């Protein structure tokens, strides 16, 4: 279809806008990924789509288009961690320490990285993994290798400078054929939205009220487990496990982030164990977070 029809669907205002069908969304994303349209049209659509806003059907159609271009490499017994590509701006990452804690359990962690995308301006997964050695159960996939078509749009997205539908679509590409996945979510209303978009792509799908939109718990938050159409909510409070880690509200440098990973405090290691316990529960290696915590201690 003529791409201008998609721009018209999302860019004519409340009275003229309409939602795209599944097939239209698939075609729209296919044209964007192949850059068969001018970059100005892509930018115009992404902005209008965000403001309309996007629907579950549109996201699912777009994701199916993406699937055709992703080179997958199976990692058995793995949990896919859905991180935002705009990085972490105030706190260090903890997944390398979580992998260390989980090494003897046999559970593999899958993380995905690329160059920075809008809009937070934080430190990326790629920044971290290119500066440290990961444990053998932490598997990093660079998007420039397994999904170059979306990686090639990074420069355009940075010029746009705003969040777009890509920020949702890209979190969980399923690159390792993982049976389990967990991603971060800021606000409770988005939980059911993410469940409808992603849950049927995994054996078990979870969301967590993680630090800076990541699947990393740094303070009291909620964990949501998808069970078909039902969503179980669990409150997780580090204080209940004797953890007194104080997350930062100040900007962090890459050097500081790496330093905390290379020389973790006792409280930070306890926090890593709690995140590991959450992951064991999500992947059905424990019947509860408490049981997993006991196993790790």
Number of C-alpha atoms within 10 A of each C-alpha: 9 10 18 14 12 22 21 16 18 25 22 13 13 10 6 10 18 16 17 20 14 18 16 19 22 21 20 24 21 21 17 21 21 13 16 11 14 10 14 11 16 23 18 16 23 23 20 21 23 17 14 17 15 17 18 15 19 23 24 20 23 23 23 17 20 20 14 10 16 18 15 15 13 11 18 13 14 22 27 27 25 25 26 28 27 22 26 25 20 18 22 22 21 21 22 21 24 24 26 19 20 24 16 10 15 12 20 21 28 24 23 26 22 19 18 22 27 20 17 17 14 23 23 23 24 20 17 20 17 9 11 12 10 17 17 11 20 23 18 16 19 17 22 14 12 18 21 15 19 19 18 15 17 16 13 14 21 14 11 18 14 15 18 22 17 17 16 16 17 18 21 20 22 25 21 22 19 23 18 23 27 28 22 25 25 15 10 13 9 11 21 16 13 21 23 16 19 21 22 13 17 18 14 20 26 28 28 28 26 20 22 22 20 25 26 27 25 26 19 14 15 18 23 23 22 24 15 13 9 11 17 10 14 13 11 19 16 18 11 10 13 11 18 16 17 10 13 12 9 9 11 16 16 17 12 13 19 18 12 15 20 12 10 15 12 12 14 21 20 22 25 25 22 27 26 26 26 24 26 24 19 25 22 13 16 17 12 14 21 16 14 21 19 9 12 16 7
